[in-house]
Amino acid sequence: MSLWTRGVVVVLLLGAAGCSSPELPSLSRADAEACAQLTAALPDRVDGEDLSDDTARTASWGGIELTCGVEMPAAYDKFASCTELEGVGWFLPPAELNDPSSDILVTALTHSPRVSVLIPAAHRGNEVALSEISPAIAKTLSAGEPCL
């Protein structure tokens, strides 16, 4: 195999690896466009952290990580409640609320497509991250059923 051919193979493999992520579900074209609109509308700073990485479906500010187009959280059931903040209903898994020294993964359930935000323990204890992210979600994603 020539050096040029190996280079093409490596580029193709890297490109293919970057195009699909096993942890992210496939999206319809409309949901993919909605996620891209959301990430474009997100703030440059969240809870004092600068935007350090963003794609059409993800963004991060320091250790705060947003993902658009996620599945329903496994811990959510018909008896679960959510907390509304800035027009967005967030599901906070009860098991993750017990230990304030751990990270927590919260999910916006009232808009489509669903969005999750991983909040590191260092940013827990206040609602700054969610209150700064919520307006972009409310502005760009379709609203569904309100919080219970």
C-alpha positions as CSV (number, residue, x, y, z in Angstrom):
1,M,0.0,0.0,0.0
2,S,1.5,3.3,-1.0
3,L,1.9,6.2,1.5
4,W,-0.7,8.2,-0.4
5,T,-3.2,5.3,-0.2
6,R,-2.5,4.8,3.5
7,G,-3.1,8.5,4.0
8,V,-6.5,8.4,2.3
9,V,-7.5,5.3,4.3
10,V,-6.6,7.1,7.6
11,V,-8.5,10.2,6.6
12,L,-11.5,8.2,5.6
13,L,-11.4,6.2,8.9
14,L,-11.0,9.4,11.0
15,G,-13.8,11.0,9.0
16,A,-16.1,8.1,9.5
17,A,-15.3,7.9,13.3
18,G,-16.2,11.6,13.6
19,C,-19.5,11.3,11.8
20,S,-21.2,8.9,14.1
21,S,-21.0,8.6,17.8
22,P,-22.3,5.3,19.4
23,E,-23.7,7.1,22.4
24,L,-25.8,9.6,20.4
25,P,-29.0,8.3,18.8
26,S,-29.8,9.1,15.2
27,L,-31.9,12.2,14.5
28,S,-34.4,13.1,11.9
29,R,-33.4,15.9,9.6
30,A,-35.8,18.3,11.5
31,D,-34.3,17.4,14.9
32,A,-30.7,17.7,13.6
33,E,-31.6,21.1,12.2
34,A,-33.2,22.1,15.6
35,C,-30.0,20.9,17.5
36,A,-27.8,23.0,15.2
37,Q,-30.0,26.0,15.8
38,L,-29.8,25.4,19.5
39,T,-26.0,25.1,19.6
40,A,-25.7,28.3,17.5
41,A,-27.8,30.2,20.0
42,L,-26.1,29.0,23.2
43,P,-24.2,31.6,25.3
44,D,-20.4,32.0,25.1
45,R,-20.2,31.7,28.9
46,V,-22.0,29.5,31.3
47,D,-21.6,29.7,35.1
48,G,-18.3,31.6,34.6
49,E,-16.9,29.1,32.1
50,D,-16.1,29.9,28.5
51,L,-17.5,27.9,25.6
52,S,-14.6,25.5,24.8
53,D,-16.2,23.2,22.3
54,D,-19.3,23.0,20.2
55,T,-20.7,20.9,17.4
56,A,-24.1,20.7,15.8
57,R,-25.3,18.6,18.7
58,T,-22.9,19.3,21.6
59,A,-21.3,22.2,23.6
60,S,-19.2,22.4,26.6
61,W,-18.1,25.1,29.0
62,G,-15.3,23.8,31.2
63,G,-16.8,20.6,32.6
64,I,-20.4,21.6,31.8
65,E,-21.5,19.5,28.8
66,L,-24.7,19.9,26.7
67,T,-25.9,17.2,24.3
68,C,-28.9,17.7,22.0
69,G,-31.0,14.8,20.7
70,V,-30.8,12.4,23.7
71,E,-33.1,9.6,24.7
72,M,-35.5,9.7,27.6
73,P,-33.6,9.2,30.8
74,A,-33.8,5.7,32.1
75,A,-34.7,6.9,35.6
76,Y,-37.7,8.9,34.3
77,D,-41.2,7.4,34.8
78,K,-44.7,8.6,34.9
79,F,-44.4,9.5,38.6
80,A,-41.3,11.6,38.2
81,S,-41.4,15.3,38.4
82,C,-39.4,18.0,36.8
83,T,-38.3,21.5,37.8
84,E,-39.2,24.4,35.5
85,L,-36.5,27.1,35.0
86,E,-36.6,29.9,32.5
87,G,-39.5,28.2,30.6
88,V,-37.8,24.8,30.4
89,G,-38.7,21.7,32.5
90,W,-35.6,19.8,33.7
91,F,-35.6,16.3,35.1
92,L,-33.1,15.7,37.9
93,P,-32.6,12.0,38.7
94,P,-33.5,11.5,42.3
95,A,-30.6,9.1,42.9
96,E,-28.1,11.7,41.7
97,L,-29.6,14.4,44.0
98,N,-28.5,12.5,47.1
99,D,-24.8,13.1,46.7
100,P,-24.0,16.8,46.1
101,S,-20.3,15.9,45.7
102,S,-21.0,14.0,42.4
103,D,-21.7,15.1,38.9
104,I,-25.4,15.2,37.8
105,L,-27.0,14.6,34.4
106,V,-30.2,16.6,34.0
107,T,-32.5,16.4,31.0
108,A,-34.8,19.0,29.5
109,L,-38.1,17.2,29.0
110,T,-40.4,19.9,27.9
111,H,-38.8,20.7,24.5
112,S,-38.0,18.6,21.5
113,P,-35.5,17.3,20.8
114,R,-34.5,16.5,24.3
115,V,-31.4,18.0,25.7
116,S,-29.1,16.8,28.5
117,V,-26.6,18.7,30.5
118,L,-23.9,17.2,32.6
119,I,-23.2,19.5,35.5
120,P,-19.9,18.7,37.4
121,A,-20.0,18.7,41.2
122,A,-18.1,21.9,41.3
123,H,-21.0,23.7,39.6
124,R,-23.8,22.1,41.6
125,G,-25.6,24.0,44.4
126,N,-26.8,26.8,42.2
127,E,-29.0,27.0,39.1
128,V,-26.7,29.3,37.1
129,A,-25.8,26.8,34.4
130,L,-29.4,25.8,33.7
131,S,-30.7,29.3,33.9
132,E,-28.1,30.5,31.4
133,I,-28.8,27.6,29.0
134,S,-32.6,27.4,29.3
135,P,-33.4,30.6,27.3
136,A,-31.6,29.2,24.2
137,I,-33.6,26.0,24.5
138,A,-36.9,27.8,24.9
139,K,-36.1,30.1,21.9
140,T,-35.0,27.4,19.4
141,L,-36.6,24.1,20.3
142,S,-40.3,23.1,20.0
143,A,-42.2,23.3,23.3
144,G,-44.1,20.2,24.4
145,E,-46.0,19.3,27.6
146,P,-45.3,21.4,30.6
147,C,-43.6,20.1,33.8
148,L,-45.7,18.2,36.3
